[in-house]
Amino acid sequence: MSAEIRVQEAAFDPGAELSAFTPRAAAAGAGAMVSFTGLVRDLPGAGGLSRMVIEHYPGMTEKALEKIAAEAADRWPLGPVLILHRFGALTGQEPIMMVATASAHRVAAFEAAEFLMDYLKSRAPFWKKEETGDGTRWVAARSEDEDALGRWR
């Protein structure tokens, strides 16, 4: 398994990222590829989202993501893996993160992608602040996200 981990401020094109990932998956003999792209969503009833500001500690964040990619590779027979997460100021409907996995079989590719997404949502060292018409607030952990991790223990 080879993992490409990118934490970046710049916007990205999910289609272009998947097109770049596909030859790597094919070269590894993959029979399945799974990708997921998360978007910044608006906050109905909260005065509307003006922007989301994402902070992280450079170096620490990448090491944490490398560790979870390695754990996924220990659990499933994976080819290449892509974890891409943005930081900085983002507005509604911008891509915020992307995960892509490849494996010989679809079940491993799907499960590994879900595992990575659940980790990114609840454990990755990113701090998110929402700025709305009603004010600014830090995003707290949600019990649903914590519960989702329970299936991987």
Contacts in CASP RR format, 6 or more apart in sequence:
PFRMAT RR
TARGET T0000
AUTHOR 0000-0000-0000
METHOD contacts of the structure
MODEL  1
MSAEIRVQEAAFDPGAELSAFTPRAAAAGAGAMVSFTGLVRDLPGAGGLS
RMVIEHYPGMTEKALEKIAAEAADRWPLGPVLILHRFGALTGQEPIMMVA
TASAHRVAAFEAAEFLMDYLKSRAPFWKKEETGDGTRWVAARSEDEDALG
RWR
1 69 0 8 1.000
1 70 0 8 1.000
1 72 0 8 1.000
1 73 0 8 1.000
1 78 0 8 1.000
1 79 0 8 1.000
1 80 0 8 1.000
1 81 0 8 1.000
2 24 0 8 1.000
2 28 0 8 1.000
2 79 0 8 1.000
2 80 0 8 1.000
2 81 0 8 1.000
3 66 0 8 1.000
3 69 0 8 1.000
3 70 0 8 1.000
3 73 0 8 1.000
3 80 0 8 1.000
3 81 0 8 1.000
3 82 0 8 1.000
3 83 0 8 1.000
4 80 0 8 1.000
4 81 0 8 1.000
4 82 0 8 1.000
4 83 0 8 1.000
4 84 0 8 1.000
5 62 0 8 1.000
5 65 0 8 1.000
5 66 0 8 1.000
5 69 0 8 1.000
5 83 0 8 1.000
6 82 0 8 1.000
6 83 0 8 1.000
6 84 0 8 1.000
6 85 0 8 1.000
7 56 0 8 1.000
7 58 0 8 1.000
7 61 0 8 1.000
7 62 0 8 1.000
7 65 0 8 1.000
7 84 0 8 1.000
7 85 0 8 1.000
7 86 0 8 1.000
7 87 0 8 1.000
8 84 0 8 1.000
8 85 0 8 1.000
8 86 0 8 1.000
8 87 0 8 1.000
9 86 0 8 1.000
9 87 0 8 1.000
9 88 0 8 1.000
10 86 0 8 1.000
11 86 0 8 1.000
11 94 0 8 1.000
11 95 0 8 1.000
12 84 0 8 1.000
12 86 0 8 1.000
12 95 0 8 1.000
12 98 0 8 1.000
13 95 0 8 1.000
14 35 0 8 1.000
14 37 0 8 1.000
14 95 0 8 1.000
14 98 0 8 1.000
17 35 0 8 1.000
17 82 0 8 1.000
17 84 0 8 1.000
17 98 0 8 1.000
17 100 0 8 1.000
18 33 0 8 1.000
18 35 0 8 1.000
18 100 0 8 1.000
21 33 0 8 1.000
21 35 0 8 1.000
21 80 0 8 1.000
21 82 0 8 1.000
21 100 0 8 1.000
21 102 0 8 1.000
22 33 0 8 1.000
24 80 0 8 1.000
24 102 0 8 1.000
25 31 0 8 1.000
25 33 0 8 1.000
25 79 0 8 1.000
25 80 0 8 1.000
25 102 0 8 1.000
28 79 0 8 1.000
28 80 0 8 1.000
28 102 0 8 1.000
29 79 0 8 1.000
29 104 0 8 1.000
30 79 0 8 1.000
30 80 0 8 1.000
30 102 0 8 1.000
30 103 0 8 1.000
30 104 0 8 1.000
30 109 0 8 1.000
31 102 0 8 1.000
31 103 0 8 1.000
31 104 0 8 1.000
31 105 0 8 1.000
31 106 0 8 1.000
32 102 0 8 1.000
32 103 0 8 1.000
32 104 0 8 1.000
32 105 0 8 1.000
32 106 0 8 1.000
32 108 0 8 1.000
32 109 0 8 1.000
32 110 0 8 1.000
33 100 0 8 1.000
33 101 0 8 1.000
33 102 0 8 1.000
33 109 0 8 1.000
34 100 0 8 1.000
34 101 0 8 1.000
34 102 0 8 1.000
34 106 0 8 1.000
34 109 0 8 1.000
34 110 0 8 1.000
34 112 0 8 1.000
34 113 0 8 1.000
35 82 0 8 1.000
35 98 0 8 1.000
35 99 0 8 1.000
35 100 0 8 1.000
35 101 0 8 1.000
35 113 0 8 1.000
36 98 0 8 1.000
36 99 0 8 1.000
36 100 0 8 1.000
36 113 0 8 1.000
36 117 0 8 1.000
37 95 0 8 1.000
37 97 0 8 1.000
37 98 0 8 1.000
38 95 0 8 1.000
38 96 0 8 1.000
38 97 0 8 1.000
38 98 0 8 1.000
39 92 0 8 1.000
39 93 0 8 1.000
39 94 0 8 1.000
39 95 0 8 1.000
39 96 0 8 1.000
40 49 0 8 1.000
40 52 0 8 1.000
40 90 0 8 1.000
40 91 0 8 1.000
40 92 0 8 1.000
40 93 0 8 1.000
40 94 0 8 1.000
40 96 0 8 1.000
41 49 0 8 1.000
41 92 0 8 1.000
41 93 0 8 1.000
42 48 0 8 1.000
42 49 0 8 1.000
42 92 0 8 1.000
42 93 0 8 1.000
43 49 0 8 1.000
43 130 0 8 1.000
43 132 0 8 1.000
46 130 0 8 1.000
46 132 0 8 1.000
46 133 0 8 1.000
46 134 0 8 1.000
47 132 0 8 1.000
47 133 0 8 1.000
47 134 0 8 1.000
48 132 0 8 1.000
48 133 0 8 1.000
48 134 0 8 1.000
49 91 0 8 1.000
49 92 0 8 1.000
49 130 0 8 1.000
49 131 0 8 1.000
49 132 0 8 1.000
50 91 0 8 1.000
50 131 0 8 1.000
50 132 0 8 1.000
50 133 0 8 1.000
51 89 0 8 1.000
51 90 0 8 1.000
51 91 0 8 1.000
51 92 0 8 1.000
51 131 0 8 1.000
52 89 0 8 1.000
52 90 0 8 1.000
52 91 0 8 1.000
52 92 0 8 1.000
52 96 0 8 1.000
52 128 0 8 1.000
52 129 0 8 1.000
52 130 0 8 1.000
52 131 0 8 1.000
53 88 0 8 1.000
53 89 0 8 1.000
53 90 0 8 1.000
53 128 0 8 1.000
53 129 0 8 1.000
53 131 0 8 1.000
54 86 0 8 1.000
54 87 0 8 1.000
54 88 0 8 1.000
54 90 0 8 1.000
54 96 0 8 1.000
54 126 0 8 1.000
54 127 0 8 1.000
54 128 0 8 1.000
54 129 0 8 1.000
55 87 0 8 1.000
55 88 0 8 1.000
55 126 0 8 1.000
55 127 0 8 1.000
55 128 0 8 1.000
55 129 0 8 1.000
56 87 0 8 1.000
56 125 0 8 1.000
56 126 0 8 1.000
56 127 0 8 1.000
57 125 0 8 1.000
60 125 0 8 1.000
61 85 0 8 1.000
61 124 0 8 1.000
61 125 0 8 1.000
61 126 0 8 1.000
64 123 0 8 1.000
64 124 0 8 1.000
64 125 0 8 1.000
65 83 0 8 1.000
65 85 0 8 1.000
65 120 0 8 1.000
65 124 0 8 1.000
68 83 0 8 1.000
68 116 0 8 1.000
68 119 0 8 1.000
68 120 0 8 1.000
68 123 0 8 1.000
68 124 0 8 1.000
69 81 0 8 1.000
69 83 0 8 1.000
69 116 0 8 1.000
71 115 0 8 1.000
72 78 0 8 1.000
72 81 0 8 1.000
72 101 0 8 1.000
72 112 0 8 1.000
72 115 0 8 1.000
72 116 0 8 1.000
73 81 0 8 1.000
75 111 0 8 1.000
75 112 0 8 1.000
75 115 0 8 1.000
76 103 0 8 1.000
76 108 0 8 1.000
76 109 0 8 1.000
76 111 0 8 1.000
76 112 0 8 1.000
76 115 0 8 1.000
77 103 0 8 1.000
77 104 0 8 1.000
77 105 0 8 1.000
77 108 0 8 1.000
78 101 0 8 1.000
78 102 0 8 1.000
78 103 0 8 1.000
78 108 0 8 1.000
78 109 0 8 1.000
78 112 0 8 1.000
79 101 0 8 1.000
79 102 0 8 1.000
79 103 0 8 1.000
80 100 0 8 1.000
80 101 0 8 1.000
80 102 0 8 1.000
81 99 0 8 1.000
81 100 0 8 1.000
81 101 0 8 1.000
81 102 0 8 1.000
81 112 0 8 1.000
81 116 0 8 1.000
82 98 0 8 1.000
82 99 0 8 1.000
82 100 0 8 1.000
82 101 0 8 1.000
83 97 0 8 1.000
83 98 0 8 1.000
83 99 0 8 1.000
83 116 0 8 1.000
83 120 0 8 1.000
84 97 0 8 1.000
84 98 0 8 1.000
84 99 0 8 1.000
85 96 0 8 1.000
85 97 0 8 1.000
85 120 0 8 1.000
85 124 0 8 1.000
85 126 0 8 1.000
86 94 0 8 1.000
86 95 0 8 1.000
86 96 0 8 1.000
86 97 0 8 1.000
87 126 0 8 1.000
90 96 0 8 1.000
97 120 0 8 1.000
99 113 0 8 1.000
99 116 0 8 1.000
99 117 0 8 1.000
99 120 0 8 1.000
100 113 0 8 1.000
101 108 0 8 1.000
101 109 0 8 1.000
101 110 0 8 1.000
101 112 0 8 1.000
101 113 0 8 1.000
101 116 0 8 1.000
102 109 0 8 1.000
103 109 0 8 1.000
103 112 0 8 1.000
115 152 0 8 1.000
118 145 0 8 1.000
118 148 0 8 1.000
118 149 0 8 1.000
118 152 0 8 1.000
119 149 0 8 1.000
121 145 0 8 1.000
121 148 0 8 1.000
122 141 0 8 1.000
122 145 0 8 1.000
122 146 0 8 1.000
122 148 0 8 1.000
122 149 0 8 1.000
123 149 0 8 1.000
127 138 0 8 1.000
127 139 0 8 1.000
128 138 0 8 1.000
128 139 0 8 1.000
129 136 0 8 1.000
129 137 0 8 1.000
129 138 0 8 1.000
129 139 0 8 1.000
130 136 0 8 1.000
130 137 0 8 1.000
130 138 0 8 1.000
130 139 0 8 1.000
END
